[in-house]
Amino acid sequence: MKLNIENSWLKILENEMGKKYFQDLIYFIKNQYVDKICYPPSDLIFSAFNHCSLDNIKVVIIGQDPYHGPNQAHGLCFSVPLGEAVPPSLRNIYKELSTDLNFKIPEHGNLVKWAKQGVLMLNSVLTVEKGLA
């Protein structure tokens, strides 16, 4: 499993990534992806870091865990790829933003644009087995 992590993050995380606990964790995750169906796809586990560089962060949103159904999780909490149904949790966020800020609710649940604008959307758990929230 290749760790795709943007350079600004890689610089501050590389020390941790070299430690035994981190190497053990990566080994465990690799094996989970071999034996089970896990989300997000392994190349998207760290996509929150790749869409929002360290020096661009303005807001941090922490979710619980990735969506556990096919084609939903793509490494940004609460976000789903274009073409997927907007999940109930994101619908609730949209409603609150609409009520509080007169936010125009989009017809999709893809939040990559938010990430590019400085919103780091990270789940406290980065991977999940299919069907197991």
Backbone hydrogen bonds in HBPLUS format (Angstrom, degrees):
<---DONOR---> <-ACCEPTOR-->    atom                        ^
c    i                          cat <-CA-CA->   ^        H-A-AA   ^      H-
h    n   atom  resd res      DA  || num        DHA   H-A  angle D-A-AA Bond
n    s   type  num  typ     dist DA aas  dist angle  dist       angle   num
A0009-TRP N   A0006-GLU O   3.06 MM   3  5.66 128.8  2.33 117.0 128.9     1
A0010-LEU N   A0006-GLU O   2.91 MM   4  6.06 158.5  1.96 149.9 156.5     2
A0011-LYS N   A0007-ASN O   3.05 MM   4  6.17 155.4  2.12 152.8 155.3     3
A0012-ILE N   A0009-TRP O   3.07 MM   3  5.49 123.6  2.40 106.0 119.1     4
A0013-LEU N   A0009-TRP O   2.90 MM   4  6.03 140.8  2.05 152.6 165.1     5
A0014-GLU N   A0010-LEU O   2.83 MM   4  5.46 137.4  2.01 149.4 153.3     6
A0016-GLU N   A0013-LEU O   3.02 MM   3  5.39 114.7  2.47 108.2 123.0     7
A0017-MET N   A0013-LEU O   2.90 MM   4  6.12 158.7  1.95 157.2 164.3     8
A0018-GLY N   A0014-GLU O   3.22 MM   4  6.33 128.7  2.50 137.3 147.2     9
A0018-GLY N   A0015-ASN O   3.34 MM   3  5.44 143.9  2.48  97.2 106.8    10
A0019-LYS N   A0016-GLU O   3.02 MM   3  5.38 160.5  2.06 112.6 118.9    11
A0022-PHE N   A0019-LYS O   3.12 MM   3  5.49 121.4  2.48 105.3 118.9    12
A0023-GLN N   A0019-LYS O   3.03 MM   4  6.36 162.4  2.06 155.7 161.3    13
A0024-ASP N   A0020-LYS O   2.80 MM   4  6.01 160.4  1.84 159.1 164.5    14
A0025-LEU N   A0021-TYR O   2.95 MM   4  6.11 150.0  2.04 138.4 146.8    15
A0026-ILE N   A0022-PHE O   2.93 MM   4  6.21 161.6  1.96 154.1 158.0    16
A0027-TYR N   A0023-GLN O   3.00 MM   4  6.18 158.7  2.04 146.1 152.1    17
A0028-PHE N   A0024-ASP O   2.93 MM   4  6.16 159.6  1.97 148.2 153.6    18
A0029-ILE N   A0025-LEU O   2.89 MM   4  6.16 165.1  1.91 154.8 158.5    19
A0030-LYS N   A0026-ILE O   2.87 MM   4  6.06 165.8  1.89 153.4 157.3    20
A0031-ASN N   A0027-TYR O   3.12 MM   4  6.37 159.7  2.16 147.5 152.4    21
A0032-GLN N   A0028-PHE O   2.97 MM   4  6.30 147.3  2.08 147.3 157.2    22
A0032-GLN N   A0029-ILE O   3.06 MM   3  4.98 117.0  2.47  93.8 109.7    23
A0033-TYR N   A0029-ILE O   3.03 MM   4  6.34 156.1  2.09 156.4 161.6    24
A0034-VAL N   A0030-LYS O   3.19 MM   4  6.48 131.3  2.44 138.1 151.1    25
A0034-VAL N   A0031-ASN O   3.18 MM   3  5.01 132.4  2.42  91.5 104.4    26
A0035-ASP N   A0031-ASN O   3.06 MM   4  6.26 161.9  2.09 152.7 155.9    27
A0036-LYS N   A0032-GLN O   2.85 MM   4  5.59 146.2  1.97 149.3 156.7    28
A0130-LYS N   A0037-ILE O   2.77 MM  93  5.52 169.2  1.78 157.2 153.9    29
A0039-TYR N   A0128-VAL O   2.76 MM  89  5.37 159.0  1.81 157.8 165.2    30
A0128-VAL N   A0039-TYR O   2.87 MM  89  5.37 145.9  1.99 155.0 162.5    31
A0044-LEU N   A0041-PRO O   2.77 MM   3  5.46 163.9  1.80 128.5 133.8    32
A0047-SER N   A0044-LEU O   3.08 MM   3  4.96 168.6  2.09 113.2 112.7    33
A0049-PHE N   A0046-PHE O   3.02 MM   3  5.69 135.7  2.23 117.0 126.6    34
A0051-HIS N   A0047-SER O   2.99 MM   4  6.16 140.4  2.15 152.4 159.8    35
A0056-ASN N   A0053-SER O   2.99 MM   3  5.35 160.6  2.02 114.4 120.5    36
A0058-LYS N   A0118-GLY O   2.69 MM  60  5.01 168.2  1.70 145.2 140.8    37
A0059-VAL N   A0118-GLY O   3.16 MM  59  6.43 161.3  2.20 151.4 150.1    38
A0120-LEU N   A0059-VAL O   2.83 MM  61  6.20 157.2  1.88 167.6 161.3    39
A0061-ILE N   A0120-LEU O   2.80 MM  59  6.12 168.9  1.82 164.7 166.1    40
A0122-LEU N   A0061-ILE O   2.98 MM  61  6.37 149.1  2.08 168.9 174.7    41
A0063-GLY N   A0122-LEU O   2.94 MM  59  6.14 153.8  2.01 129.4 138.0    42
A0124-SER N   A0063-GLY O   2.91 MM  61  6.11 154.1  1.98 137.6 140.3    43
A0125-VAL N   A0064-GLN O   3.15 MM  61  6.32 136.9  2.34 144.2 156.7    44
A0131-GLY N   A0068-HIS O   2.87 MM  63  5.07 169.7  1.88 139.5 143.0    45
A0079-SER N   A0076-LEU O   3.20 MM   3  5.48 155.1  2.27 123.2 130.1    46
A0077-CYS N   A0121-MET O   3.25 MM  44  5.14 158.1  2.30 101.6 106.2    47
A0080-VAL N   A0109-GLY O   2.89 MM  29  5.30 158.9  1.93 124.3 130.5    48
A0084-GLU N   A0081-PRO O   3.17 MM   3  5.88 160.4  2.21 140.7 142.2    49
A0091-ARG N   A0087-PRO O   2.91 MM   4  6.22 154.8  1.98 154.0 162.4    50
A0092-ASN N   A0088-PRO O   2.98 MM   4  6.24 152.7  2.05 149.5 155.4    51
A0093-ILE N   A0089-SER O   3.16 MM   4  6.50 151.0  2.25 138.8 146.4    52
A0094-TYR N   A0090-LEU O   2.84 MM   4  6.10 167.4  1.86 157.3 160.2    53
A0095-LYS N   A0091-ARG O   2.91 MM   4  6.17 155.9  1.97 146.9 153.4    54
A0096-GLU N   A0092-ASN O   3.05 MM   4  6.31 163.3  2.08 150.3 153.8    55
A0097-LEU N   A0093-ILE O   2.96 MM   4  6.23 165.2  1.98 157.4 161.6    56
A0098-SER N   A0094-TYR O   2.84 MM   4  6.03 152.6  1.92 149.1 157.3    57
A0099-THR N   A0095-LYS O   2.89 MM   4  6.12 159.4  1.93 152.2 157.3    58
A0100-ASP N   A0096-GLU O   2.84 MM   4  5.94 170.6  1.85 155.9 158.8    59
A0101-LEU N   A0097-LEU O   2.78 MM   4  5.39 155.5  1.84 138.3 146.4    60
A0103-PHE N   A0097-LEU O   3.41 MM   6  5.46 164.1  2.44 115.2 115.2    61
A0102-ASN N   A0098-SER O   2.99 MM   4  4.48 128.6  2.26 122.0 124.5    62
A0114-TRP N   A0111-LEU O   2.99 MM   3  5.24 122.8  2.33 102.7 116.8    63
A0115-ALA N   A0111-LEU O   3.15 MM   4  6.59 158.9  2.20 152.4 157.8    64
A0116-LYS N   A0112-VAL O   2.92 MM   4  6.25 160.0  1.96 156.6 161.7    65
A0117-GLN N   A0113-LYS O   3.18 MM   4  6.38 128.5  2.46 134.2 146.9    66
A0117-GLN N   A0114-TRP O   2.92 MM   3  5.07 135.3  2.13  99.8 113.4    67
A0119-VAL N   A0114-TRP O   3.17 MM   5  5.55 153.1  2.25 130.5 131.9    68
A0118-GLY N   A0115-ALA O   2.97 MM   3  5.23 164.9  1.99 112.6 115.9    69
A0132-LEU N   A0129-GLU O   2.98 MM   3  5.52 164.8  2.01 143.5 143.2    70
